[in-house]
């Protein structure tokens, strides 16, 4: 599935690959997972080439479909997998909560940068 995910750069897309066992969303430069300081998601706002607001809207869209993916595979840094977290990714279980927390971290980071 091809998703229009603008913000980082004009025309950005993400790809959602679904199989019977695991689903992965390939986000390109929309977000990344850094292993520094224990690991965290980042929207890489200093590299945003289009609109921090659009990138925030895109991250919200990715968060809304969190039940459809188990792994975020960005264009840079490391993948972030949620399948090792106990619970169901499609409900309000621990996987869902971890995904929403990571999305919120990115949204807060983008909001901090958009003030400048």
N, C-alpha and C positions, 0 to 999 in steps of 0.2 A: 504494500500500500504506500503510495507517495503522498506525503503531507506537505502542504505549503507552510513553511515556518520562517517567515520574514523577521528581520530585526538585525541580525548580525551583518548581513549583507543582502542587497536586493536579489530576489529570486531564490533565496535559500529554501532548501527542501530537507525533509527528514524521511527516512525510509523505515517502515514498520514491516519486519519479517516475522511471520507467525508460523510455528510448526506445532505438532501435537504435544511436544515436550517442553519447549521454551520459546519465548517470543522476545525479539530484540528490536529496539528502536535505535537506528543509526542517525544521530543528530548533527553530524558534521561539526560546524563551529558554533552551533547554538548554545551548547553547554559542554562542560568537561568535568571529570572527576580527578582532583589532585590528591595524591597520597600524603602530602605534607601535613604536619601537625595532626596526625591521626586520620586524615582523609576528609574531604569535603567537596561538594559540588560547587562549581563556579560558572558564571555566565561570561567570563573573560571580558568584562566591560571596557577595558582599555583598548581592546581590539575591535570593538563594535564599529562597523563601517556604515551603518544605516541609521537605526533608531533604537535607543534603549527602551522606549515605550513599546515599540513593536516587538522587541525581543522579550520584554516582560509578558506581553499578551501571548506570545508563542509559548513561553514557559507555562503559563496558565493552561493553555490548550493541551500541552503535553501532560500536565498534571491531571487534567480532566479525563484523559484516556489511560491513566496509570494502570487500570485493570487489564489493559490489553498487552502490556509488555512486562518482562521480567528483568531485562538488562538494558541499560543505556550504554551505547557504544559511540562515544564522541570521535570527532576527527583528530583530536589531540589528547594527550595525557592518557588516562587509563579508563577502562570500562568500569561501570558500577553495576554489580549484579545483586539482585535481591532474593534469588531463589534459595540461598543458604539461610535466610532469615525464616524462623518458624512462622507458620500461618499461611493464610490465603492472600494472594495479591489482589484479588478482586473484591474483597470485603474490607471492613475496618480493622483487619488484623495487623500484626506487626509489620508485614511487608508493605501494606498500604500506608501505614503510618510513617515508615522509613522513607518511602517515595515522596510523600507529601512534605515531610521535613526537609528533604533535599531540595525539592522545588522551592520551598519557602526561603531557604538559604540563598538560592540564586536570585529570587525576587527581591530580597532585602539588599543584596549586593548591588543589583542593577538600580534600585531606588537610591542608594547612597551616591552612586556615580551620576545619576540623572540630575542631581541638585546642582552640579557644577556647570 
